[in-house]
Each structure stands twice: as structure tokens, then as C-alpha cells.
Amino acid sequence: MIVLLIILNAAAFLVEQLDPDRLIALFALWPVGGNGNPAFHVWQLLTYSLLHANFMHLAVNMFALYMFGRDVEATIGRAHLVVLYGTSVISGALLQLLVGLADTTVRVPAIGASAGVFGLLVGYALLFPRRRVILLFPPVPMPAWLFATGYGVLELLLGIAGAQSGVAHFAHVGGMLGAVTLLLHWMHTPRERRLG
């Protein structure tokens, strides 16, 4: 399923190159009541995750999706992975929209698979808390739980500070919160009732 998600994102990126302005207008996550922006539509809660700003944006997200998603999928299975990823994407979108309602200066759309990726990072950290993850810059090894927690706190602080304009920090945080909520629910629900 992880490979399928990567193929789907890559295919969507290629289609996006044919008419980026039109696809962004229709499928990116636009703020509600957008002051002259394209209209918000409910399908954008999912479709924004298939659009990417450029090849590097796509490559980084797909690398992280592969790096964390393989072990999560091997542990929880395909169906649960799809639900976890989808929940993270939607919860990331909802938090981003709430922030946009509170801060009317937010006029740009959110795009990218990052909310889903951050959800899988949380899944990885909860399933393999002591497994070592090595930062790229600087190359510092740390347990997965610390890596995910640190990243989550950093994203929240950057979002509150309004740092890195053009990055949807609250979508990342929302993806993590959705994943934590779902995974904790699954941990306290008998396995046979989780998806049925």
C-alpha cells in the first residue's frame, strides 16, 4: 500500500504539471470564506495531499512515506494503514482550516502529503518507540519516540510563531494529532472490531 501511495502521489504530480493553476484552484485546500480565493470544497480535505509545490517537495514526502510507512504497514496491515493515513490527512486539513478561520491573513492553500506522513511518523514512534532514527542534519541518532515528539513540538512552535511562510505547520500538527487519537483508540479496541 505504501508503494501504491507513492505511485499515486507521483502520478498526481505529473498530472499537476499539465495545468498547475487549475488543479491548485480545484484540489488544493483553500481557506473557508477565502476573500477572493478559489472556493473551498469538501473533497479538498483529501485531494490537497496529492498536490506538491515542486519535485523536491514530492521527493522529501515520498522518502519519509517510504521510510516510516513500510514498517507501520507491515505491523498494522494494509487496511489499517489506509485508515491511519487518511485520518491523518483529514485531521491535518481540519486543523489547518480552523487556524485559517482564526487568522484571516491566511490566504494561501495547503498542499502536500505531509499531514499523512507526519501521521505515519507518529505511528512509527508508537509502534517502535525505542528504534533508532538518525537525523540527516546533523546526523544524530535518537529513539523514534523522541524524534517524533521533538518534531511535533517544533512544528507547533513554528506554526504559532508564523515562521517559514508557505509551510502548513498546523496541517502537520493536525496529522499527528489525528494519528495519535486513532492509534490510542485502536489500542483500546478489540482487534476484531477496529474496522468493522
N, C-alpha and C positions, 0 to 999 in steps of 0.2 A: 504493500500500500504506500509506503514511503516513496518507492521508485515511481509509482503511478502519480503521486502528488507532485513530484519533481518534474515529470513529463508534462503534466497538466499546466504547471506554472510556466515551464519553458515554452509550451505551445501558445499559451495566452500572451506571453511576452512577444512572440513572433507576430501574432495577430495584431497586438497593440501597435507594432511598428508601422502597420499599414495605414492607420488613421488615428494617431495617438490622441489628438484633441477630442475627437468624437467619442472614443472609448472612455477617456477620462471623464468626460461630461456625463456619460450614461452610467458607468460602472464604478467609478471611484466613490469613496464615502464622503459625501458633501455634508457640511453642517446643515442642521434643520433651520428653516427660515433664513436662507443664506444670503440676504441682502444683494440681490443681483447675480448670485452664483447660480450654476445649474441646480435643479431641484433635487432634493433628497428623495430616494425611492427605497422601499424596503429591501429589495434584492441587493442593494449596495452593502448591507450588513455582511454579506458573503463575498460578493464579487470584487470588492476593493482588494481582497487578499491575493487576487490573481494578477493584479497590475503592479508594475515596478517602474521606478523612475529611470533606470538605466541598467546596463548589463551587470555592473558591479553590485548594485542593489540586489538584483536577482541572484547573482553568484554567491554572495555572502549568506543570503537567506537559505538558499538551497544547500549550501555546505553545512550550515547549522541544522537544517531539517534532517539531512542525512546523518550527521554526526550523533545527534541525540535521538532521532526518531527510530533508528534501526533497533536499538536495544529496548526502547519503550514498546515498539510493535511486537518484538519477539516475546516480551513478557506479558502484555495485556491482550494481544491478538488484534487482527485487522479491524473488526467491527468496533471494538473499544477505542482503538487509535483514531478512527474516523470521527467518533463522537467526541473524543478529547480534543482533537484538532479543531473541529467545527465549533465546539463550545468556546474554545479559546479565541477563535476568530470573531465570533459573535459578541462575546463579552468584551473583547478589546474594542470593537466597534461601538458598543453601547456606552462604555466609559468615555471614549473619545467624543461621542455625540453629547453626553452630559456636560463635559468640560466646554464644548463649543456653545452650549446653551448658557452656561455660566459666564463665559468670556466671549462676548460678541466680536472681539477683534480677530477671532479665529475664522479666516475666510478661505483657507486652502483645504483641499480634500486630503484625506488619508489614503495611502495606497501601500501595498506590500504584504507579504506573508508573515511579517514579524510577530504579530499577535499570536498566530498559531505556533510559530517557532518558540516563542517565549513560554507558551503553554506546555510544549513538549520538553523544554528545558526544566520546567517545574516537575513534570512527570518523571524525568530522568533523575532529578535530585531527590524526589520522594522514594523512588524505587531503588536507587543506588546511592544513598547518601554519602557513603564513605569512599566511593570510587573516585580516583584522582582525575581531575581536569586540569589541563595546563593552559594558562593564558598565552596568547600569541605575543603580546607586547605588554609588559616584559614576560618572558617565559617562566612564570611562577606556578608550580603545582599546588593545588588545593583540593580539598574534598568537594564533591559536587554540591552538597547542601550549602556550603559557604559561597561557592561560585554563584549559585542561583540566588541566594539571599542578597549577596553583595550587588549583583546585577539589578535585582528588583529595587533595592534601596536607591541605587544610583539613578535608575530610570525615574523613580518617583521624585527625587530631588531635582533632576534636570527638568522634569515636567513642571514642577512648582516654580522653579527659577526662570522658566521660559527660555532655557538655554538650547542651543542647537536648533535654531529656527528651521522649520521644514521637516523635523523629525517628530512623529506622533508618539511621544513618550507615554502618554496616557493609554494609548491603544496597547502598548507593550505591557504596561501595568495591568490593564484590564484582562489581557490574555492570561497573565499569570494568576490573577485572582479567580478567573473562571476555571482554570485548570485545578487550582488548589481546592476550590469548592467541590468540583466534580469528583476529584480523586478521593477526598475525605468522605464524600457520600458513598462512593463505591467501597471504600474500606469498611464502612459500617453497614453495608447492604449485602445480604447473601448473594453469592455469585449467580445463582440461577435466576434471580430477579433483576439483575442490573440493566439488561437491555430489553426485557420483556415486560 
